[in-house]
Amino acid sequence: MKVFVGVFFLYLLSACSTRSDQELRIFSVDTGEAFTVNGHEEIEDQIVWIEDTSDTQVSPVFELTGSWDLSEYNQLKVVLVNANKREHINATLKIAGRGPSREEGSLESKVSIRGGETLEWIIPIVPSPVYPAILKRMTGMRATPFSIDGVTSTLNPEKIDRISISFDKGLKGTRLGIKNIVAVKGTKVPTPEWFAFSEEKFFPFIDKYGQFIHKDWPGKTKNDSDLHGDLQRELEEIESNPGPADRGLYGGWLKGKRLEATGNFQVRKVDGKWWMVDPDGYLFWSHGVVRVTPSSAVTIIDNRENFFSALPDVDAPFGEFYKTKDEFLYRYYQSWGINKTYDFSAANIRIKYGEDWRVAYRDMVFRRLRSWGMNTISAGSAKEIYHENRVPYCDRIELGSPRIEGAPDRLNVIKDPFHPDFGEKFAEQLRERGDELLSPWCYGYFVDNKLVWGADHDLARWVLKSPAQQAAKKIFIANLKNKYGTIEALNVVWKSTYKSWDELLATQQEPPEGSIKDCAAFSAVLIEEYFKNIGTVMQQVAPGKLYLGCRYVTVNEKVLQIAAKYCDVLTFDLFWDSLADFKLPEGIDKPVLIGEFHFGALDRGLFHPGLNQKADQQERAQAYEKYVRSALRNPFIIGTAWHQFSDQATTGRFDGENFQDGLTDVCDRVYSETISKVKEIGKNLYQIRMDKY
């Protein structure tokens, strides 16, 4: 049964929440709470659906108004449904009311919902700081010291009058379902002591090593001697455990089948399982890591000097780390207009390894990877490291040719594959790689990253909304001329009123609903041309290098059916708990590489756990083992790459990401719990792949 409700319509059954000893049911369709939606909505199967109906409108917001006292409750449980099978939705819940001093207060939490997922979202009702004005100074971070499990509050839970749910602007047609909202007693959230600090006591809150001052944890660096002692202990550990003995020069399996040695990496299916094959012909499974760089913790100083307790003068020792940069991300700092940064990770490496820190750190990276049983350096890493040609590597190229102008600016969509410079521009980008193209250590390239494909007809719809000079638009209209002959014939099918083909070329308005079938057909043409052109250039300019695709975040069957014809490997960034159930659509038999995954926890001084939170370091380590073991047992998957080698800055990178996602911390000290599982997997990598461990 469907009930359709109009824009800004108040749906009111009755105004009663349902209470029991342990929970307060705030909303479900059958409780009858009043709600409003500033957009399209419908009710179906006891779910309220809100929908994004255009590329330009503000995303719809579901809102409850009333009066609630949640002081006896410690959590909200919200059940949400993502109707889009392909794309994730970033949702935000906001509770508003009065703060501790009767000023406006709020509590906000965010979550990402996978395509097709029904999610029970648990949001802690966290305490607010005694001095809530301090939160206004917590800029440039995805999560702050006043975030608990990603939630920040300035709210008095006794005085709540609004609860809203919205989602980030995405694709036209995105639908989010709200099934219910329940307050439960649960476990009370403890209040950290710094929640009571005044601004004078709280600032600065970052020490000379880039760590949070107001908390202690196992492995926190207190002085330079901690780093020197840690280095000596780790060197002794590596000396006694240099790494698995059954590996070849490139990390291939010496005890497995040996295929033809081509001098380059290749992919082959052997006994029902996909493998990489190293240049010497040995079976190879990629156990890798992303963003191997000494500069993982570059952070913004602009307008945040008061965060830091011991920044050096620019001309003093360690002033050089105002100038060192993350080579891969530097362009983003430039485009965001960021002027002053400090590189805490590289500064700590300088303390730890001495004046010749760059060389010493590079050597340590390779010794670590070998000892840990890791055999690949993946995208976004420092060239000064992977160009040593001691561990196989790949990298990412983002095409520089013109985009489809009619697509929303916020969406990362394909470049126009019909533009006359598309192929040559990519060829130039490949040729800039120089000796990489001849090196057997370089196994291939990702081209573009996490592209948005939209609905089956969206790419062509955006082409029609582009200016007349858009190359793809000219091709599309030429195809339509061939199909329909006259604009009048097209108008009949599209139910449109174009006066001429020139008018259709010139208009940048939304195409009519009748165009969907033709748009879907041309979208497939665009996707085919995109992958075919890249594949052709790869073969011409970089023969022997694997075309690794564009790292998908969802399984889009129609895109994959086309990509599989031209990519050597299909790649996915999947921040799941397990890959045991991962499979490709029917009819596709290609090797799969996991481009990114990670787990994080909040027990080591960082404020954000990343994209898959675990309770602590022990649970994080177990999650690593479960994930990679499931990948090894999946016949399609030929490797995984952990994101990333070292933690992000406590105070955030250019876009505020401050994840606990490293194998080492900001002081270059290993997370021993996780590394123990990395080493266990690494040692038994090929035995697990062969179902013998």
VOGU-3710 file (C-alpha; in Angstrom, 3 decimals, decimal comma):
1> mkvfvgvffl> 0,000/0,000/0,000  1,318/3,464/-0,911  0,205/6,783/0,524  1,509/9,879/-1,309  2,032/13,074/0,622  2,717/16,501/-0,935  5,402/19,093/-0,384  5,415/20,587/3,136  2,304/18,594/3,991  1,820/17,738/7,652
11> yllsacstrs> 1,059/14,072/8,126  -0,731/13,785/11,480  -2,317/10,681/12,925  -2,009/11,523/16,593  0,651/13,051/18,796  1,714/10,254/21,060  5,038/8,511/21,625  5,021/4,994/23,038  6,920/4,482/26,310  8,056/1,357/28,152
21> dqelrifsvd> 10,499/0,878/31,033  13,503/0,503/28,726  12,596/2,483/25,632  10,634/5,405/24,257  9,278/4,894/20,744  9,581/8,376/19,270  8,479/7,612/15,737  7,057/4,934/13,504  4,182/5,227/11,077  1,815/3,492/13,465
31> tgeaftvngh> 2,676/5,685/16,498  1,193/8,662/14,675  3,832/11,308/15,391  3,492/14,475/13,317  6,218/15,038/10,743  6,994/17,353/7,845  9,145/16,869/4,756  10,359/19,735/2,572  10,255/17,608/-0,561  8,665/14,541/-2,125
41> eeiedqivwi> 7,614/11,749/0,204  5,496/8,647/0,320  4,527/6,020/2,870  4,865/2,395/1,878  5,007/-0,770/3,998  5,243/1,188/7,267  8,236/3,199/5,996  8,331/6,929/5,264  10,335/7,469/2,071  11,876/10,837/1,236
51> edtsdtqvsp> 13,189/11,405/-2,278  15,620/13,738/-4,040  13,666/14,744/-7,146  16,145/16,950/-9,040  19,830/17,748/-9,470  19,431/21,251/-8,070  16,919/21,240/-5,222  17,966/21,095/-1,596  17,841/17,500/-0,378  14,639/16,685/1,506
61> vfeltgswdl> 14,560/16,809/5,293  12,292/14,666/7,461  11,443/16,508/10,695  9,536/15,706/13,877  8,431/18,481/16,204  7,207/18,024/19,743  8,507/17,941/23,295  10,678/15,106/24,570  12,631/14,480/27,743  15,415/12,009/26,913
71> seynqlkvvl> 17,389/12,517/30,123  16,723/8,911/31,188  17,904/7,498/27,858  21,442/7,001/26,583  20,947/6,037/22,934  18,743/6,572/19,918  18,128/3,662/17,571  17,099/4,708/14,076  16,255/2,215/11,326  16,972/3,609/7,841
81> vnankrehin> 16,653/2,017/4,402  18,625/2,954/1,275  16,398/2,222/-1,727  19,238/2,817/-4,190  20,896/-0,544/-4,809  24,068/0,989/-6,252  24,989/4,165/-4,397  25,561/4,854/-0,720  23,734/7,639/1,125  25,353/9,918/3,700
91> atlkiagrgp> 22,638/10,659/6,249  22,577/13,182/9,097  20,445/13,079/12,237  20,040/16,288/14,209  18,305/16,732/17,551  17,554/20,317/18,538  16,286/21,974/21,676  17,697/23,914/24,588  21,271/23,812/25,796  22,454/23,727/29,416
101> sreegslesk> 22,007/27,516/29,742  18,686/27,641/27,824  20,403/28,730/24,606  19,710/26,806/21,386  21,422/23,432/21,547  21,809/20,486/19,200  23,210/17,006/18,819  24,343/15,816/15,398  25,505/12,480/14,017  26,310/11,215/10,521
111> vsirggetle> 26,313/7,771/8,943  26,929/6,204/5,526  24,373/3,628/4,345  25,437/1,167/1,668  23,368/0,606/-1,451  20,310/-1,501/-0,681  21,135/-1,644/3,034  18,688/-1,552/5,934  20,683/-0,070/8,807  19,979/0,029/12,527
121> wiipivpspv> 21,866/3,183/13,444  22,753/3,555/17,121  23,491/7,131/18,198  24,764/7,798/21,712  23,088/10,686/23,517  26,361/12,248/24,559  27,032/14,971/27,130  27,775/18,501/26,034  30,853/20,479/27,113  30,410/22,650/30,177
131> ypailkrmtg> 31,612/25,555/28,004  29,898/24,825/24,642  31,381/27,934/22,988  34,617/25,961/22,749  33,089/23,918/19,929  33,089/26,945/17,621  36,883/26,828/17,671  37,072/23,127/16,734  37,534/23,739/13,000  39,039/21,610/10,248
141> mratpfsidg> 38,337/18,176/11,767  35,819/15,485/10,835  35,657/14,606/14,539  36,877/16,646/17,506  37,910/15,947/21,115  34,275/16,661/21,977  32,979/13,955/19,641  32,002/10,623/21,163  31,568/7,930/18,530  31,266/10,726/15,984
151> vtstlnpeki> 28,573/12,609/17,924  28,926/16,163/19,250  26,313/17,778/21,490  25,398/21,152/22,974  22,038/19,798/24,033  20,109/19,532/27,275  18,372/16,138/26,762  15,467/17,212/28,995  14,358/19,880/26,522  14,159/18,503/22,971
161> drisisfdkg> 11,710/19,946/20,469  12,936/18,845/17,005  14,404/15,688/15,489  15,372/15,716/11,812  16,926/13,321/9,311  18,421/14,464/6,006  20,944/13,216/3,484  23,733/14,747/1,444  22,837/15,915/-2,019  23,343/12,953/-4,303
171> lkgtrlgikn> 21,668/11,652/-7,406  18,234/12,595/-8,633  15,916/9,828/-7,473  17,843/8,989/-4,300  15,343/7,605/-1,747  15,879/7,229/1,976  13,405/5,356/4,138  12,775/6,114/7,819  11,292/3,097/9,562  11,423/4,071/13,225
181> ivavkgtkvp> 13,191/6,150/15,880  13,472/4,766/19,409  15,225/6,100/22,536  16,710/3,315/24,688  18,430/3,281/28,055  21,475/1,286/26,970  24,903/1,999/28,436  25,565/5,478/29,783  28,233/7,361/27,875  31,113/8,367/30,186
191> tpewfafsee> 32,078/12,029/30,173  35,782/12,735/29,513  37,356/15,138/31,983  38,184/17,766/29,337  34,455/18,297/28,711  34,589/20,430/31,881  37,685/22,432/30,846  37,503/26,147/30,170  39,039/27,420/26,945  42,064/28,619/28,899
201> kffpfidkyg> 42,643/25,139/30,297  41,819/23,218/27,111  44,019/25,140/24,652  46,503/24,147/23,396  45,444/20,518/23,066  48,103/19,093/20,692  51,651/18,322/21,863  54,973/18,581/20,004  54,416/15,139/18,444  50,945/15,929/17,087
211> qfihkdwpgk> 49,187/13,941/19,820  46,193/14,862/21,974  47,425/16,358/25,250  44,476/15,684/27,562  44,419/11,885/27,351  46,844/9,035/27,961  46,936/5,641/26,239  49,264/2,654/25,751  52,073/3,609/23,378  51,694/7,380/23,688
221> tkndsdlhgd> 55,005/9,121/23,034  56,089/11,209/26,031  59,615/12,177/24,974  62,202/11,674/22,238  63,702/8,740/24,123  60,461/6,831/23,626  60,987/7,052/19,873  64,638/6,037/20,016  63,882/3,086/22,262  60,980/2,036/20,075
231> lqreleeies> 63,219/2,071/16,993  65,805/-0,158/18,636  63,184/-2,661/19,777  61,583/-2,813/16,342  64,919/-3,291/14,584  65,673/-6,216/16,879  62,241/-7,699/16,156  62,738/-7,372/12,391  66,219/-8,885/12,665  64,778/-11,968/14,331
241> npgpadrgly> 61,733/-12,115/11,996  62,866/-10,843/8,571  59,840/-12,262/6,727  58,528/-15,387/4,988  61,199/-17,493/3,298  59,016/-18,912/0,513  58,850/-15,661/-1,501  60,637/-14,701/-4,690  62,210/-11,413/-5,689  58,831/-9,772/-6,305
251> ggwlkgkrle> 56,964/-11,545/-3,505  55,588/-14,427/-5,571  55,124/-17,905/-4,116  58,216/-20,031/-4,721  56,440/-23,244/-3,694  53,449/-22,813/-5,992  52,933/-23,403/-9,698  55,229/-21,465/-11,973  53,815/-20,011/-15,177  55,481/-18,258/-18,086
261> atgnfqvrkv> 57,849/-15,474/-16,992  56,905/-12,430/-19,098  58,984/-9,795/-17,318  55,787/-8,024/-16,224  52,922/-8,705/-13,861  49,926/-10,459/-15,413  46,644/-12,008/-14,262  45,692/-15,641/-14,816  43,015/-18,042/-13,641  44,583/-21,182/-12,179
271> dgkwwmvdpd> 42,553/-24,141/-10,915  39,400/-22,049/-10,594  41,003/-19,094/-8,777  42,230/-15,791/-10,118  45,850/-14,837/-9,419  48,384/-12,223/-10,244  51,558/-13,694/-11,709  54,838/-11,925/-10,993  57,448/-11,069/-13,661  59,316/-14,314/-12,904
281> gylfwshgvv> 56,180/-16,404/-13,413  55,363/-17,151/-9,765  51,816/-16,995/-8,441  51,292/-13,726/-6,567  48,526/-12,457/-4,277  48,702/-8,759/-3,421  48,860/-8,160/0,346  49,342/-4,420/0,232  48,914/-0,992/1,754  47,901/2,437/0,429
291> rvtpssavti> 49,669/5,791/0,900  53,109/4,805/2,077  54,590/8,232/2,805  56,494/9,961/5,607  53,988/12,838/5,338  50,694/11,205/6,329  50,034/13,740/9,117  50,318/17,109/7,379  47,788/19,385/9,081  46,469/22,926/8,660
301> idnrenffsa> 47,953/25,685/10,832  46,063/28,621/9,256  43,863/30,239/11,940  44,494/27,319/14,306  47,820/28,226/15,901  46,221/28,006/19,343  45,698/24,233/18,872  49,415/23,492/19,124  51,683/23,663/22,160  55,146/23,484/20,620
311> lpdvdapfge> 55,302/24,534/16,982  58,859/25,528/16,028  59,798/28,864/14,511  60,061/28,719/10,730  63,825/29,352/10,859  64,479/27,046/13,818  65,389/23,353/13,775  62,347/21,433/12,530  61,086/24,554/10,773  61,641/22,579/7,554
321> fyktkdefly> 58,441/20,648/8,294  56,355/23,680/7,449  57,572/23,021/3,891  57,566/19,237/3,526  54,414/17,990/1,880  52,397/14,959/1,000  53,272/14,728/-2,680  50,038/13,006/-3,682  47,630/15,313/-1,793  49,533/18,597/-2,151
331> ryyqswgink> 47,379/19,760/-5,084  44,304/19,634/-2,849  45,922/21,873/-0,229  46,651/24,312/-3,044  43,152/24,214/-4,533  41,586/24,689/-1,080  43,657/27,842/-0,551  45,548/26,444/2,441  48,739/28,402/3,101  50,392/27,163/6,276
341> tydfsaanir> 50,740/23,521/7,300  52,951/21,448/9,563  54,090/17,882/8,870  53,998/16,162/12,270  54,655/12,677/10,912  57,823/13,644/9,039  59,023/15,717/12,019  58,645/12,689/14,291  60,478/10,511/11,774  63,309/13,079/11,833
351> ikygedwrva> 63,497/12,768/15,633  63,416/8,993/15,441  65,885/8,328/12,599  68,195/11,337/12,695  69,486/13,740/10,067  69,442/11,200/7,237  65,816/10,425/8,047  64,525/10,128/4,506  66,917/7,330/3,570  66,584/5,598/6,941
361> yrdmvfrrlr> 62,789/5,729/6,818  62,666/4,364/3,280  64,815/1,433/4,320  62,622/0,836/7,363  59,484/0,782/5,208  60,875/-2,006/3,051  62,174/-3,988/6,025  58,795/-3,682/7,717  56,823/-4,763/4,665  59,070/-7,778/4,184
371> swgmntisag> 58,867/-8,736/7,865  55,097/-8,288/7,919  54,569/-10,404/4,793  53,202/-7,455/2,798  54,229/-7,332/-0,837  52,711/-4,285/-2,560  52,663/-0,498/-2,243  49,396/0,883/-3,583  48,059/4,218/-4,794  48,882/7,613/-3,323
381> sakeiyhenr> 52,308/6,645/-2,005  55,515/8,663/-2,163  57,509/8,229/-5,379  60,745/8,554/-3,426  59,791/5,278/-1,741  58,266/3,124/-4,450  60,768/4,237/-7,098  63,406/2,373/-5,080  62,040/-0,710/-6,895  62,189/-2,979/-3,866
391> vpycdrielg> 58,456/-3,747/-3,584  55,894/-4,007/-6,429  53,663/-0,946/-6,737  50,768/0,655/-8,587  49,430/4,201/-8,673  46,411/6,269/-9,618  45,999/8,648/-12,549  43,092/11,083/-12,655  42,240/12,131/-16,189  42,794/15,784/-17,008
401> spriegapdr> 40,492/16,057/-20,021  37,199/18,029/-19,966  34,302/16,750/-17,859  30,632/16,468/-18,764  29,584/20,028/-17,966  25,925/19,302/-17,328  26,671/17,001/-14,403  26,329/18,521/-10,921  29,646/20,002/-9,784  29,641/17,963/-6,589
411> lnvikdpfhp> 29,615/14,642/-8,465  32,772/12,906/-9,672  31,651/11,697/-13,096  33,565/10,485/-16,141  35,380/12,870/-18,421  33,919/13,285/-21,907  35,321/10,302/-23,846  34,338/11,872/-27,188  36,444/14,980/-26,614  39,200/15,017/-29,258
421> dfgekfaeql> 41,896/15,396/-26,573  40,631/12,553/-24,357  43,018/9,845/-25,554  46,042/12,046/-26,171  45,737/13,774/-22,803  45,751/10,404/-21,053  48,695/9,267/-23,190  50,620/12,362/-22,068  49,840/11,586/-18,429  51,161/8,056/-18,897
431> rergdellsp> 54,323/9,210/-20,677  55,021/11,553/-17,747  55,488/8,388/-15,669  58,802/7,838/-17,464  60,762/4,822/-16,281  57,730/3,378/-14,472  56,412/2,223/-17,832  59,489/0,034/-18,299  59,898/-1,133/-14,709  58,792/-4,698/-13,863
441> wcygyfvdnk> 58,066/-3,454/-10,319  55,171/-1,290/-11,533  52,233/-3,592/-12,129  49,615/-1,099/-13,273  47,410/1,946/-12,830  44,008/2,880/-11,511  42,486/5,480/-13,831  40,097/7,893/-12,089  38,629/7,157/-8,685  35,230/6,326/-7,191
451> lvwgadhdla> 33,235/7,607/-10,147  29,515/8,295/-9,832  27,476/6,598/-12,568  23,964/7,485/-11,480  20,845/5,831/-12,821  21,077/4,065/-16,172  20,083/7,231/-18,053  21,869/9,886/-15,969  25,135/10,286/-17,909  23,301/11,071/-21,144
461> rwvlkspaqq> 20,812/13,254/-19,261  23,743/15,318/-18,004  25,161/15,429/-21,533  21,893/16,960/-22,767  22,141/19,577/-20,002  25,661/20,514/-21,171  26,608/23,448/-23,432  26,399/23,022/-27,201  30,168/22,622/-27,534  30,191/19,443/-25,413
471> aakkifianl> 31,627/16,787/-27,733  29,447/13,995/-26,364  26,331/16,131/-26,860  27,112/16,565/-30,547  27,544/12,807/-30,939  24,328/12,077/-29,041  22,277/14,442/-31,176  23,833/13,029/-34,354  22,732/9,578/-33,204  19,230/10,882/-32,511
481> knkygtieal> 19,068/12,415/-36,001  20,001/9,054/-37,504  17,329/7,315/-35,445  14,414/9,736/-35,799  15,176/11,647/-38,988  13,190/14,727/-37,964  12,851/16,666/-34,738  9,085/16,225/-35,021  9,471/12,444/-34,842  11,636/12,786/-31,729
491> nvvwkstyks> 9,078/15,135/-30,165  6,367/12,514/-30,537  8,383/9,921/-28,590  9,898/12,313/-26,048  6,658/14,289/-25,641  8,761/17,412/-26,196  8,343/20,630/-28,196  11,796/21,311/-29,684  11,558/23,456/-32,817  14,807/22,183/-34,344
501> wdellatqqe> 17,869/20,028/-33,746  19,789/23,251/-33,139  17,440/24,107/-30,281  18,042/20,686/-28,726  21,793/21,232/-29,073  21,608/24,686/-27,490  19,277/23,960/-24,571  20,680/23,120/-21,155  17,332/22,338/-19,579  16,293/19,062/-18,002
511> ppegsikdca> 15,248/16,646/-20,787  11,672/15,342/-20,664  10,693/12,008/-19,148  10,144/10,598/-22,623  13,901/10,748/-23,269  14,784/8,145/-20,642  15,056/5,174/-23,011  17,296/7,031/-25,468  19,346/8,487/-22,611  19,891/5,037/-21,135
521> afsavlieey> 21,099/3,747/-24,503  23,534/6,631/-24,993  24,780/6,389/-21,403  25,893/2,852/-22,248  27,632/4,221/-25,361  29,459/6,798/-23,216  30,600/4,178/-20,712  31,784/1,895/-23,517  33,735/4,701/-25,184  35,276/5,730/-21,852
531> fknigtvmqq> 36,664/2,309/-20,935  37,583/1,383/-24,513  39,621/4,555/-25,064  41,512/4,155/-21,799  42,186/0,480/-22,511  43,463/1,279/-25,998  45,839/3,973/-24,745  47,106/1,671/-21,980  47,976/-0,978/-24,572  49,686/1,549/-26,833
541> vapgklylgc> 51,642/3,589/-24,279  52,006/1,235/-21,299  52,077/-2,310/-22,697  52,525/-4,882/-19,965  50,917/-2,700/-17,295  47,572/-3,754/-15,878  44,566/-1,481/-16,362  43,099/-1,610/-12,850  39,849/0,254/-13,486  38,544/3,130/-11,383
551> ryvtvnekvl> 37,876/1,682/-7,894  34,146/1,224/-7,496  32,355/1,608/-4,174  29,283/-0,351/-5,292  28,554/-3,229/-7,659  26,868/-1,563/-10,656  26,077/-4,470/-12,959  25,666/-2,547/-16,212  28,875/-0,566/-15,743  30,823/-3,669/-14,769
561> qiaakycdvl> 29,562/-5,600/-17,795  31,153/-2,938/-20,005  34,277/-2,326/-17,909  35,061/-6,047/-17,827  35,650/-5,983/-21,585  38,504/-3,478/-21,301  39,950/-3,586/-17,765  42,468/-6,240/-16,793  41,262/-6,058/-13,193  38,077/-4,728/-11,575
571> tfdlfwdsla> 38,804/-2,762/-8,410  36,577/-1,898/-5,467  36,979/0,146/-2,279  34,869/-1,872/0,161  34,848/-0,930/3,842  32,924/-4,063/4,801  33,506/-6,559/7,600  33,947/-9,527/5,263  34,214/-10,357/1,572  32,888/-13,883/1,960
581> dfklpegidk> 29,673/-12,981/0,129  31,248/-10,706/-2,487  30,613/-11,800/-6,049  30,493/-10,280/-9,488  27,305/-10,099/-11,538  26,321/-13,150/-13,554  28,440/-13,554/-16,674  31,477/-11,577/-15,474  34,605/-13,604/-14,756  37,426/-11,163/-13,993
591> pvligefhfg> 39,986/-10,761/-11,213  39,118/-8,282/-8,456  41,448/-6,088/-6,412  40,357/-4,339/-3,208  41,754/-0,824/-3,533  40,963/0,363/0,016  39,621/-0,951/3,320  40,320/-0,240/6,973  39,108/-0,427/10,550  39,705/2,026/13,390
601> aldrglfhpg> 39,090/2,555/17,092  39,163/5,470/19,527  41,424/4,039/22,231  44,687/5,534/20,924  44,115/9,272/21,148  42,524/10,033/17,788  39,029/11,457/17,445  37,693/9,574/14,395  37,756/5,787/13,839  37,480/5,962/10,056
611> lnqkadqqer> 34,890/4,239/7,920  34,465/1,012/9,893  34,638/1,485/13,654  35,718/-1,225/16,085  35,652/-1,156/19,880  39,407/-1,247/20,482  42,733/-2,260/18,973  42,214/-5,934/19,700  38,895/-5,978/17,848  40,485/-3,962/15,051
621> aqayekyvrs> 43,210/-6,583/14,665  40,677/-9,401/14,564  38,702/-7,494/11,937  41,828/-7,246/9,763  42,360/-10,982/9,932  38,717/-11,763/9,154  38,604/-9,389/6,179  41,824/-10,454/4,460  41,222/-14,128/5,159  37,788/-13,812/3,522
631> alrnpfiigt> 39,409/-12,123/0,519  42,011/-14,880/0,194  39,252/-17,466/0,129  37,246/-15,635/-2,531  38,244/-17,026/-5,952  37,774/-13,667/-7,717  39,934/-11,564/-5,398  43,653/-11,205/-6,144  44,603/-8,747/-3,420  43,758/-6,168/-0,779
641> awhqfsdqat> 45,255/-2,782/0,085  44,830/-1,376/3,600  44,137/2,344/3,799  46,620/3,584/4,968  50,244/3,027/6,110  50,216/5,678/8,864  47,495/7,551/10,738  46,151/10,836/9,479  46,845/13,953/11,531  44,989/14,190/14,845
651> tgrfdgenfq> 43,784/17,643/13,783  42,895/16,600/10,225  44,260/16,844/6,714  43,090/19,344/4,041  39,478/18,094/4,130  39,330/17,383/7,850  39,808/13,601/7,686  41,511/12,559/10,926  41,118/8,795/10,917  42,799/6,193/13,105
661> dgltdvcdrv> 43,512/4,170/9,994  47,255/3,517/10,117  49,433/0,495/10,663  51,663/2,997/12,455  50,722/6,097/14,442  51,727/9,727/13,927  55,001/8,967/15,734  55,837/6,037/13,413  55,149/3,480/16,140  53,400/0,293/15,034
671> ysetiskvke> 49,983/-0,745/16,281  51,198/-4,058/17,655  47,779/-5,722/17,839  47,022/-5,102/14,166  50,549/-5,859/13,006  50,478/-9,234/14,752  47,522/-10,197/12,541  49,095/-8,638/9,440  52,161/-10,823/10,045  50,082/-13,931/10,680
681> igknlyqirm> 48,212/-13,435/7,413  51,401/-12,478/5,585  53,300/-15,547/6,740  50,505/-17,917/5,694  49,276/-15,922/2,688  49,537/-18,612/0,056  48,556/-21,476/2,327  45,306/-19,639/3,105  44,738/-18,977/-0,604  45,126/-22,703/-1,250
691> dky> 42,756/-23,582/1,636  45,573/-25,220/3,590  45,618/-22,933/6,655
//
